[in-house]
């Protein structure tokens, strides 16, 4: 055999032997570590994905002044949080496919910028959440404010959970706030802090610019959360969310049944319409009991899936 080949093989043999020895030593050292020490050891050379703040951003066409160091850092914080809190953001992306087609036309019909659809995400995660303070529904209305903007709220009926009506009430609020402040960004901030709260800070700080105001942390973060979700939704794959269209929650087509009388037994009503009690509550969560009182013969719209749209489990 050629001496050159022999030397090469010998060198390779030595390298392989050294590599094996090093691996054995590494494994031996890891075996002596506690689980926490193993995690630290394996992660010490790992660098987390750090999303970059875009050079330009806007909310409802209003520019975000990213040249301000505080604005930039607040924006980066929310982008980092929402990119790395991946389980929540994945659910936002999935749910949006079902609920945005209902929200978007109502915003458009009322002249509200489309960016406000993300407000429902940061308020409730597109669920009928209830806050510790008692705010409820996708848009997180407190009961007195909900009534002020035309929603019926009492122990048997709570239209904060009626997505169409609550979205319409949100539009009324935002139009009023925009007329007051002349800024969609300030209107969004007031949605979190209340117009009275924003007015007080404008007076104290002598500024009407959201990005110049020193606010409580929740309101200080509020618009940046909106911006972070908007940015991620603009290009989910760029931010590590590789979700196939088939994995999104599909929109479920429904039909309306107009009711102008009392429903004494909601479960029986559901059966008579080919569904069950669970389904009627899922699509009509504003009905708070197992019956629908209607002493004033008001017209209520009850939504149920169209025939064949979903599978109804047999008993």
PyMOL commands that set and color helices and strands:
alter all, ss='L'
color gray80, all
select helices_A, chain A and resi 3-31+35-43+69-84+86-109+114-124+143-148+159-161+163-181+184-193+195-205+210-212+217-234+236-239+245-247+266-272+277-283
alter helices_A, ss='H'
color red, helices_A
select strands_A, chain A and resi 58-59+62-63+254-259+300-305
alter strands_A, ss='S'
color yellow, strands_A
deselect
rebuild
show_as cartoon
